[in-house]
Amino acid sequence: MSNTVESSPTVYAAIELSKTTWVLAVNQINREQPSIYKIKGGDLAGLVKRLESCRVDGGKIVVCYEAGYDGFWLARAMLKLGIDCRVLDPASLQVNRRARRVKTDRIDVLMLLRALIAVERGDQHVCSIVRIPTVEEEDARRSHREQERLVRERTGHINRIKGLLFGQGIRGVEPKLRGTRIDFCALRTAEGLPLSSRLKAELEREYARLDFIEQQLRALAEERDRPDEQDPSVEQKRKLLIQLRGIGAPSAAILAREVFGRTFSNRKQLGSYLGLTPSAYDSGSVTRCQGISKAGNNAARRIMVELAWLWVRYQPQAGLTQWFLTRSAGQSPRLRRILVVALARKLIVALWRYVETGLVPDGATLSDPSSISEGVTTMAL
């Protein structure tokens, strides 16, 4: 039975997803051109029925679609039904570079199908395949990702309050929820008048929304640090990161659940995932570096740049700090910002080795020295 399955031809299919209609392209064996089908958006049963009708002698079906609005639920559902699914990185697909290129769902789905066939035949440079996370992995990321959105929303409300007051000539008033609340009745404009009734009501509503966001942020902080329902190995890595001075609970949660929950074969893969690898430009007589690629995990990359500055401040005796200070001495602020990105790339590699092997970065200080006896060793990297 197994020999029959292995000798059966493989059917390749691609899906162009949208909210209303899914366009399916199937490379059938007995046809020269791929077959195009339209399926109602979200109709998983109709999609599976159509794919099963194209299966040849119980052979294999390989499907692909671009990562986007529908997320990964479709890939997990098809994998459970015995259909291999690949999720492609949209930014890695090659497109026509003409200013006015023709773009339709039919053209896009055929492009996806050609890319899938090339990848399955061994050409790994055509596009990048996105790793499909589990439901638990996606759920573990929600707390800190929602926290980032709420922090931006909080900043917007604070700026709105300050802007409304600034428009009345009131300067230097900072909205503080944990300190003394602003008494809008006691404020006077630059003209010596009290705030108008509608302006005061708008400020109170902004303050109420700001207060509600603060409550949600405190609840998210507790949820983020709760160890239950999380992968034990990822939770252990989060605790190891917190032991290092300069790394707090938010940064440790993001790195453990976004980065160190994955498996990397080498430091190049790690740097590429964070988009911290250089982008060279070498064509003809022009040779230059275009900076980092920024093609990886945006949240983790931002945290690593912030941690690089914190590492210099809270780990002054560390080897990476001395490397940064030596090269940035006497340099302009612009060059220091460039060098701190290089420090972030070196630091993420050191932290990766630390959580995987227990080797503390060279010269780094632990917040709790007693943790050294719990499987953590201080060795130079």
VOPAGU-2260 file (C-alpha; in pm, 1 decimal, decimal comma):
REM VOPAGU-2260
SITE   aa  ch    i         X         Y         Z
SITE  MET   A    0       0,0       0,0       0,0
SITE  SER   A    1     282,8     239,0      88,2
SITE  ASN   A    2     458,6     173,5    -241,3
SITE  THR   A    3     142,1     269,1    -429,3
SITE  VAL   A    4     114,9     596,7    -240,9
SITE  GLU   A    5     478,6     684,8    -298,3
SITE  SER   A    6     455,7     619,6    -673,5
SITE  SER   A    7     135,4     822,5    -710,7
SITE  PRO   A    8     184,3    1170,3    -859,4
SITE  THR   A    9     172,0    1473,9    -633,2
SITE  VAL   A   10     -91,3    1737,8    -694,6
SITE  TYR   A   11      15,9    2098,6    -629,8
SITE  ALA   A   12    -234,5    2372,1    -549,8
SITE  ALA   A   13    -225,5    2738,2    -449,1
SITE  ILE   A   14    -489,3    2959,4    -290,1
SITE  GLU   A   15    -529,5    3334,4    -328,9
SITE  LEU   A   16    -722,0    3434,3     -17,9
SITE  SER   A   17    -959,7    3725,0      24,4
SITE  LYS   A   18   -1253,6    3804,1     248,3
SITE  THR   A   19   -1522,3    3718,3      -6,9
SITE  THR   A   20   -1366,8    3476,2    -257,7
SITE  TRP   A   21   -1086,8    3220,2    -256,7
SITE  VAL   A   22    -921,9    3152,5    -593,2
SITE  LEU   A   23    -777,3    2801,2    -615,8
SITE  ALA   A   24    -524,9    2695,0    -880,8
SITE  VAL   A   25    -454,1    2320,7    -916,3
SITE  ASN   A   26    -175,1    2173,2   -1125,8
SITE  GLN   A   27    -349,7    1859,5   -1251,2
SITE  ILE   A   28    -147,6    1583,6   -1409,6
SITE  ASN   A   29    -364,9    1526,2   -1715,3
SITE  ARG   A   30    -386,0    1896,1   -1814,6
SITE  GLU   A   31    -126,9    2128,2   -1963,8
SITE  GLN   A   32    -258,9    2439,2   -1787,6
SITE  PRO   A   33    -355,0    2466,4   -1418,9
SITE  SER   A   34    -725,3    2458,3   -1340,4
SITE  ILE   A   35    -874,7    2765,2   -1173,3
SITE  TYR   A   36   -1165,1    2741,4    -929,0
SITE  LYS   A   37   -1348,7    3000,1    -722,2
SITE  ILE   A   38   -1463,3    2913,0    -372,0
SITE  LYS   A   39   -1657,2    3121,6    -125,3
SITE  GLY   A   40   -1426,7    3283,8     129,4
SITE  GLY   A   41   -1401,1    3080,2     449,8
SITE  ASP   A   42   -1559,7    2767,6     299,1
SITE  LEU   A   43   -1311,1    2509,5     426,2
SITE  ALA   A   44   -1539,3    2215,4     346,2
SITE  GLY   A   45   -1578,9    2330,5     -14,9
SITE  LEU   A   46   -1203,8    2379,6     -48,1
SITE  VAL   A   47   -1122,1    2034,0      87,1
SITE  LYS   A   48   -1386,2    1874,0    -133,8
SITE  ARG   A   49   -1238,6    2037,3    -442,0
SITE  LEU   A   50    -883,8    1935,0    -346,6
SITE  GLU   A   51    -985,3    1576,7    -276,1
SITE  SER   A   52   -1150,4    1557,7    -617,9
SITE  CYS   A   53    -813,2    1642,4    -771,2
SITE  ARG   A   54    -618,3    1378,9    -576,2
SITE  VAL   A   55    -469,4    1110,8    -804,1
SITE  ASP   A   56    -473,6     746,2    -686,8
SITE  GLY   A   57    -451,4     842,8    -321,8
SITE  GLY   A   58    -139,8    1048,7    -385,2
SITE  LYS   A   59     -11,5    1353,6    -202,1
SITE  ILE   A   60    -162,0    1702,7    -217,4
SITE  VAL   A   61      55,6    2006,8    -142,3
SITE  VAL   A   62    -117,6    2343,1     -99,0
SITE  CYS   A   63      20,7    2690,9     -37,6
SITE  TYR   A   64    -106,3    3038,7      36,2
SITE  GLU   A   65      40,6    3371,5     144,3
SITE  ALA   A   66      61,4    3463,5     511,1
SITE  GLY   A   67    -184,3    3740,8     577,9
SITE  TYR   A   68    -530,1    3823,7     706,5
SITE  ASP   A   69    -645,6    3462,0     752,1
SITE  GLY   A   70    -350,6    3373,3     971,4
SITE  PHE   A   71    -257,7    3008,3    1020,5
SITE  TRP   A   72    -587,1    2842,2    1106,5
SITE  LEU   A   73    -637,0    2725,5     747,2
SITE  ALA   A   74    -294,2    2559,9     735,7
SITE  ARG   A   75    -351,1    2378,3    1065,8
SITE  ALA   A   76    -696,0    2263,8     953,9
SITE  MET   A   77    -567,5    2119,2     624,1
SITE  LEU   A   78    -275,2    1947,9     796,7
SITE  LYS   A   79    -520,0    1772,8    1028,4
SITE  LEU   A   80    -714,3    1652,9     722,2
SITE  GLY   A   81    -402,0    1501,4     563,7
SITE  ILE   A   82    -328,9    1781,8     316,3
SITE  ASP   A   83      23,9    1924,1     324,6
SITE  CYS   A   84      19,3    2302,5     346,7
SITE  ARG   A   85     292,9    2562,1     302,4
SITE  VAL   A   86     253,7    2923,9     412,3
SITE  LEU   A   87     466,4    3157,3     198,6
SITE  ASP   A   88     619,9    3488,1     301,8
SITE  PRO   A   89     461,9    3750,0      69,7
SITE  ALA   A   90     766,2    3979,6      87,5
SITE  SER   A   91     995,6    3705,0     -43,5
SITE  LEU   A   92     801,5    3640,9    -364,6
SITE  GLN   A   93     947,5    3787,0    -683,8
SITE  VAL   A   94     711,4    4013,5    -878,5
SITE  ASN   A   95     720,6    4210,2   -1201,9
SITE  ARG   A   96     903,6    4538,4   -1134,4
SITE  ARG   A   97     734,3    4740,3   -1407,4
SITE  ALA   A   98     564,1    5058,1   -1292,5
SITE  ARG   A   99     224,7    4944,0   -1420,3
SITE  ARG   A  100     221,7    4569,1   -1382,3
SITE  VAL   A  101     -95,9    4371,6   -1431,4
SITE  LYS   A  102    -228,2    4233,6   -1103,5
SITE  THR   A  103    -528,2    4003,6   -1073,0
SITE  ASP   A  104    -617,8    3718,5    -841,1
SITE  ARG   A  105    -568,7    3474,0   -1127,7
SITE  ILE   A  106    -216,0    3599,6   -1199,9
SITE  ASP   A  107    -128,3    3601,1    -829,3
SITE  VAL   A  108    -248,5    3245,9    -765,4
SITE  LEU   A  109     -57,4    3113,8   -1067,9
SITE  MET   A  110     256,0    3288,2    -939,0
SITE  LEU   A  111     206,2    3117,8    -600,6
SITE  LEU   A  112     161,9    2782,2    -773,0
SITE  ARG   A  113     485,1    2820,6    -971,8
SITE  ALA   A  114     672,7    2920,9    -655,9
SITE  LEU   A  115     537,1    2617,7    -468,0
SITE  ILE   A  116     639,5    2375,2    -741,2
SITE  ALA   A  117     987,8    2525,7    -753,4
SITE  VAL   A  118    1029,1    2499,9    -376,0
SITE  GLU   A  119     908,1    2140,2    -367,7
SITE  ARG   A  120    1158,4    2053,1    -637,5
SITE  GLY   A  121    1445,1    2182,8    -426,4
SITE  ASP   A  122    1485,0    2550,5    -521,1
SITE  GLN   A  123    1489,7    2708,9    -174,1
SITE  HIS   A  124    1574,0    3058,3    -307,2
SITE  VAL   A  125    1243,2    3119,8    -483,2
SITE  CYS   A  126    1062,1    3225,6    -166,4
SITE  SER   A  127    1062,0    3177,8     209,8
SITE  ILE   A  128     838,6    2930,7     390,7
SITE  VAL   A  129     679,6    3059,4     710,1
SITE  ARG   A  130     680,2    2830,1    1011,8
SITE  ILE   A  131     324,5    2741,9    1116,8
SITE  PRO   A  132     283,8    2806,4    1491,8
SITE  THR   A  133      62,2    2598,8    1715,6
SITE  VAL   A  134    -248,4    2737,9    1882,7
SITE  GLU   A  135     -60,8    2746,4    2214,6
SITE  GLU   A  136     232,2    2938,5    2062,9
SITE  GLU   A  137      -0,5    3198,1    1913,3
SITE  ASP   A  138    -185,5    3233,9    2241,7
SITE  ALA   A  139     139,3    3286,4    2435,5
SITE  ARG   A  140     222,9    3589,8    2218,5
SITE  ARG   A  141    -106,4    3769,5    2263,7
SITE  SER   A  142     -35,3    3936,2    2598,3
SITE  HIS   A  143     277,6    4129,4    2501,7
SITE  ARG   A  144     149,2    4208,2    2151,2
SITE  GLU   A  145    -171,4    4352,9    2293,2
SITE  GLN   A  146      38,3    4541,8    2545,5
SITE  GLU   A  147     231,0    4710,8    2262,9
SITE  ARG   A  148     -93,9    4824,6    2100,8
SITE  LEU   A  149    -230,4    4955,8    2431,1
SITE  VAL   A  150      90,8    5147,3    2501,6
SITE  ARG   A  151      58,9    5322,3    2164,5
SITE  GLU   A  152    -305,4    5396,3    2236,4
SITE  ARG   A  153    -215,8    5531,8    2580,0
SITE  THR   A  154      43,6    5760,7    2426,7
SITE  GLY   A  155    -220,4    5889,8    2184,4
SITE  HIS   A  156    -461,4    5979,8    2467,1
SITE  ILE   A  157    -185,1    6151,7    2667,1
SITE  ASN   A  158     -80,3    6355,9    2365,7
SITE  ARG   A  159    -442,8    6445,9    2297,2
SITE  ILE   A  160    -490,3    6579,0    2652,1
SITE  LYS   A  161    -168,9    6777,0    2635,4
SITE  GLY   A  162    -262,4    6911,1    2292,4
SITE  LEU   A  163    -604,0    7029,6    2408,0
SITE  LEU   A  164    -445,0    7209,1    2701,9
SITE  PHE   A  165    -166,7    7349,9    2486,7
SITE  GLY   A  166    -428,2    7500,7    2256,8
SITE  GLN   A  167    -550,5    7706,5    2552,8
SITE  GLY   A  168    -202,7    7824,7    2645,3
SITE  ILE   A  169    -163,9    7574,7    2933,7
SITE  ARG   A  170     182,8    7424,6    2934,2
SITE  GLY   A  171     372,1    7183,7    3156,6
SITE  VAL   A  172      68,6    6981,4    3270,3
SITE  GLU   A  173     132,8    6605,6    3252,9
SITE  PRO   A  174    -154,0    6354,7    3285,0
SITE  LYS   A  175     -67,0    6126,6    3578,3
SITE  LEU   A  176    -294,9    5843,9    3679,6
SITE  ARG   A  177     -86,8    5702,3    3961,4
SITE  GLY   A  178      -8,4    6043,3    4105,5
SITE  THR   A  179    -224,0    6349,1    4147,6
SITE  ARG   A  180    -505,5    6366,1    3898,4
SITE  ILE   A  181    -538,8    6690,7    3701,8
SITE  ASP   A  182    -808,3    6916,9    3840,3
SITE  PHE   A  183    -950,3    7070,1    3523,9
SITE  CYS   A  184   -1174,8    7302,8    3725,6
SITE  ALA   A  185    -867,9    7468,8    3880,5
SITE  LEU   A  186    -689,7    7526,6    3549,1
SITE  ARG   A  187    -690,3    7868,5    3385,9
SITE  THR   A  188    -616,5    7945,9    3025,0
SITE  ALA   A  189    -348,8    8190,6    2913,5
SITE  GLU   A  190    -626,0    8450,6    2900,5
SITE  GLY   A  191    -704,3    8393,6    3267,1
SITE  LEU   A  192   -1036,8    8218,3    3197,6
SITE  PRO   A  193   -1155,0    7879,5    3326,5
SITE  LEU   A  194   -1187,1    7591,8    3081,3
SITE  SER   A  195   -1510,6    7593,9    2884,4
SITE  SER   A  196   -1769,5    7330,7    2971,6
SITE  ARG   A  197   -1743,8    7128,8    2649,1
SITE  LEU   A  198   -1364,7    7134,0    2652,5
SITE  LYS   A  199   -1368,1    7017,9    3012,9
SITE  ALA   A  200   -1610,8    6735,8    2925,0
SITE  GLU   A  201   -1387,5    6624,7    2636,1
SITE  LEU   A  202   -1082,8    6620,3    2864,5
SITE  GLU   A  203   -1270,9    6413,1    3120,7
SITE  ARG   A  204   -1368,3    6160,2    2854,6
SITE  GLU   A  205   -1007,9    6137,6    2734,8
SITE  TYR   A  206    -897,4    6086,9    3095,2
SITE  ALA   A  207   -1158,5    5811,8    3143,6
SITE  ARG   A  208   -1029,1    5625,6    2836,9
SITE  LEU   A  209    -673,3    5673,5    2956,5
SITE  ASP   A  210    -764,4    5536,0    3298,2
SITE  PHE   A  211    -931,4    5232,0    3139,4
SITE  ILE   A  212    -621,6    5158,1    2930,0
SITE  GLU   A  213    -405,3    5176,9    3241,5
SITE  GLN   A  214    -627,7    4917,7    3409,2
SITE  GLN   A  215    -599,1    4689,1    3107,2
SITE  LEU   A  216    -220,1    4729,4    3101,2
SITE  ARG   A  217    -195,4    4623,9    3465,4
SITE  ALA   A  218    -414,3    4320,5    3395,5
SITE  LEU   A  219    -200,8    4231,3    3092,7
SITE  ALA   A  220     118,2    4253,9    3298,8
SITE  GLU   A  221     -20,6    3996,1    3539,0
SITE  GLU   A  222    -137,0    3775,1    3252,7
SITE  ARG   A  223     198,4    3804,5    3075,8
SITE  ASP   A  224     395,9    3688,9    3379,7
SITE  ARG   A  225     158,5    3405,9    3472,3
SITE  PRO   A  226     346,0    3079,4    3405,8
SITE  ASP   A  227      43,6    2851,0    3368,0
SITE  GLU   A  228     -68,3    2724,9    3024,6
SITE  GLN   A  229     273,0    2804,1    2876,1
SITE  ASP   A  230     539,5    2576,0    2733,5
SITE  PRO   A  231     763,1    2473,3    3029,8
SITE  SER   A  232    1081,6    2507,0    2823,1
SITE  VAL   A  233     987,6    2857,7    2707,2
SITE  GLU   A  234     890,9    2954,5    3061,1
SITE  GLN   A  235    1231,1    2836,5    3185,9
SITE  LYS   A  236    1405,4    3052,6    2924,5
SITE  ARG   A  237    1198,0    3352,9    3032,2
SITE  LYS   A  238    1307,6    3303,0    3393,3
SITE  LEU   A  239    1672,3    3274,0    3286,4
SITE  LEU   A  240    1652,2    3603,9    3096,9
SITE  ILE   A  241    1501,9    3784,7    3396,7
SITE  GLN   A  242    1803,8    3678,7    3603,9
SITE  LEU   A  243    2029,8    3902,7    3393,7
SITE  ARG   A  244    2057,5    4264,5    3503,3
SITE  GLY   A  245    1903,7    4506,2    3256,3
SITE  ILE   A  246    1641,2    4262,3    3124,6
SITE  GLY   A  247    1293,9    4311,5    3271,8
SITE  ALA   A  248     979,5    4099,7    3261,4
SITE  PRO   A  249     833,5    4255,3    2940,5
SITE  SER   A  250    1153,7    4210,6    2740,1
SITE  ALA   A  251    1208,4    3857,9    2872,9
SITE  ALA   A  252     853,7    3755,9    2778,0
SITE  ILE   A  253     887,9    3888,8    2423,8
SITE  LEU   A  254    1226,6    3727,7    2362,1
SITE  ALA   A  255    1131,8    3392,6    2515,0
SITE  ARG   A  256     798,7    3359,4    2333,7
SITE  GLU   A  257     882,8    3532,1    2006,0
SITE  VAL   A  258    1243,7    3423,9    1950,9
SITE  PHE   A  259    1374,1    3154,0    2181,5
SITE  GLY   A  260    1061,3    2941,4    2148,0
SITE  ARG   A  261    1189,3    2853,9    1799,4
SITE  THR   A  262    1478,3    2631,1    1696,2
SITE  PHE   A  263    1779,5    2786,4    1521,6
SITE  SER   A  264    2067,2    2588,9    1373,1
SITE  ASN   A  265    2320,4    2872,3    1387,9
SITE  ARG   A  266    2356,9    3241,5    1466,8
SITE  LYS   A  267    2299,7    3341,6    1103,1
SITE  GLN   A  268    1949,0    3198,3    1115,3
SITE  LEU   A  269    1889,7    3380,8    1442,7
SITE  GLY   A  270    2007,5    3714,8    1304,9
SITE  SER   A  271    1803,8    3666,9     987,7
SITE  TYR   A  272    1486,7    3597,1    1185,9
SITE  LEU   A  273    1525,2    3931,2    1363,8
SITE  GLY   A  274    1618,8    4116,5    1044,6
SITE  LEU   A  275    1957,0    4213,8    1188,6
SITE  THR   A  276    2160,8    4078,4     898,8
SITE  PRO   A  277    2331,1    4327,0     662,5
SITE  SER   A  278    2197,1    4391,5     312,9
SITE  ALA   A  279    2486,8    4420,9      71,4
SITE  TYR   A  280    2467,4    4603,0    -262,8
SITE  ASP   A  281    2743,8    4495,7    -500,5
SITE  SER   A  282    2670,7    4570,5    -864,7
SITE  GLY   A  283    2931,1    4674,5   -1117,1
SITE  SER   A  284    3153,9    4937,8    -961,8
SITE  VAL   A  285    2905,1    5019,6    -683,3
SITE  THR   A  286    2963,5    4844,7    -354,2
SITE  ARG   A  287    2795,4    4949,8     -34,4
SITE  CYS   A  288    2603,5    4819,1     265,0
SITE  GLN   A  289    2237,4    4916,1     276,5
SITE  GLY   A  290    2202,1    4850,5     649,0
SITE  ILE   A  291    2010,3    4572,8     818,0
SITE  SER   A  292    1741,7    4391,1     621,1
SITE  LYS   A  293    1455,9    4451,7     872,9
SITE  ALA   A  294    1290,0    4142,6     724,0
SITE  GLY   A  295    1233,6    3954,0    1046,9
SITE  ASN   A  296    1030,9    3985,5    1363,9
SITE  ASN   A  297     972,4    4358,8    1415,2
SITE  ALA   A  298     872,2    4337,8    1782,4
SITE  ALA   A  299    1175,7    4131,1    1878,1
SITE  ARG   A  300    1410,9    4355,1    1677,7
SITE  ARG   A  301    1284,3    4670,2    1850,9
SITE  ILE   A  302    1323,3    4507,4    2191,0
SITE  MET   A  303    1677,7    4399,8    2111,1
SITE  VAL   A  304    1782,8    4753,0    2012,8
SITE  GLU   A  305    1633,8    4883,4    2338,6
SITE  LEU   A  306    1806,6    4606,1    2533,9
SITE  ALA   A  307    2138,5    4697,0    2370,9
SITE  TRP   A  308    2118,9    5046,2    2523,7
SITE  LEU   A  309    2010,0    4900,0    2858,8
SITE  TRP   A  310    2291,9    4646,8    2843,9
SITE  VAL   A  311    2547,7    4926,2    2813,8
SITE  ARG   A  312    2393,0    5099,0    3115,3
SITE  TYR   A  313    2333,2    4805,8    3351,8
SITE  GLN   A  314    2614,9    4574,4    3242,9
SITE  PRO   A  315    2916,8    4811,5    3233,5
SITE  GLN   A  316    3169,6    4533,9    3295,2
SITE  ALA   A  317    3038,7    4297,0    3029,2
SITE  GLY   A  318    3257,7    4214,3    2732,6
SITE  LEU   A  319    2998,4    4331,8    2480,3
SITE  THR   A  320    2968,3    4665,5    2661,7
SITE  GLN   A  321    3344,4    4716,1    2648,0
SITE  TRP   A  322    3337,8    4627,3    2276,9
SITE  PHE   A  323    3072,1    4894,0    2215,7
SITE  LEU   A  324    3240,4    5162,9    2428,1
SITE  THR   A  325    3577,1    5107,3    2261,2
SITE  ARG   A  326    3439,6    5148,7    1910,4
SITE  SER   A  327    3195,7    5429,8    1988,8
SITE  ALA   A  328    3442,4    5645,7    2182,6
SITE  GLY   A  329    3458,1    5988,8    2022,3
SITE  GLN   A  330    3203,3    5901,0    1754,8
SITE  SER   A  331    2899,3    6105,3    1657,8
SITE  PRO   A  332    2550,5    6014,7    1787,0
SITE  ARG   A  333    2460,5    5881,7    1442,8
SITE  LEU   A  334    2750,0    5634,0    1441,8
SITE  ARG   A  335    2663,7    5532,5    1799,0
SITE  ARG   A  336    2312,2    5445,8    1684,3
SITE  ILE   A  337    2458,5    5234,1    1405,0
SITE  LEU   A  338    2696,5    5060,6    1643,3
SITE  VAL   A  339    2419,8    4984,2    1891,5
SITE  VAL   A  340    2243,8    4781,6    1620,6
SITE  ALA   A  341    2562,3    4578,4    1579,8
SITE  LEU   A  342    2567,3    4538,3    1957,5
SITE  ALA   A  343    2206,5    4415,9    1946,8
SITE  ARG   A  344    2304,3    4151,3    1691,1
SITE  LYS   A  345    2591,2    4030,5    1907,9
SITE  LEU   A  346    2375,7    4043,4    2220,9
SITE  ILE   A  347    2094,4    3829,1    2080,7
SITE  VAL   A  348    2348,6    3560,9    1989,1
SITE  ALA   A  349    2492,0    3573,0    2342,1
SITE  LEU   A  350    2144,3    3549,7    2496,3
SITE  TRP   A  351    2055,3    3260,4    2266,5
SITE  ARG   A  352    2359,2    3066,3    2386,5
SITE  TYR   A  353    2273,9    3160,5    2743,2
SITE  VAL   A  354    1918,4    3022,8    2737,9
SITE  GLU   A  355    2018,1    2713,5    2540,8
SITE  THR   A  356    2336,5    2613,5    2725,5
SITE  GLY   A  357    2334,1    2817,3    3048,8
SITE  LEU   A  358    2654,1    3006,4    2959,6
SITE  VAL   A  359    2633,1    3359,6    3096,8
SITE  PRO   A  360    2763,8    3626,5    2854,4
SITE  ASP   A  361    3120,9    3732,0    2919,9
SITE  GLY   A  362    3140,4    3963,3    3222,0
SITE  ALA   A  363    2760,4    3984,6    3266,1
SITE  THR   A  364    2610,5    4022,1    3613,7
SITE  LEU   A  365    2315,3    3822,4    3742,3
SITE  SER   A  366    2044,5    3988,4    3947,2
SITE  ASP   A  367    2036,5    3684,7    4176,4
SITE  PRO   A  368    2387,1    3541,0    4226,2
SITE  SER   A  369    2240,7    3228,6    4389,1
SITE  SER   A  370    2104,4    3123,7    4049,1
SITE  ILE   A  371    2456,9    3025,3    3941,6
SITE  SER   A  372    2422,8    2705,6    4140,9
SITE  GLU   A  373    2100,7    2615,9    3955,6
SITE  GLY   A  374    2258,7    2504,8    3630,5
SITE  VAL   A  375    2387,8    2843,1    3516,7
SITE  THR   A  376    2762,0    2884,9    3461,8
SITE  THR   A  377    2964,1    3198,5    3409,3
SITE  MET   A  378    3191,6    3143,8    3114,2
SITE  ALA   A  379    3317,2    3364,7    2836,4
SITE  LEU   A  380    3148,8    3315,3    2503,4
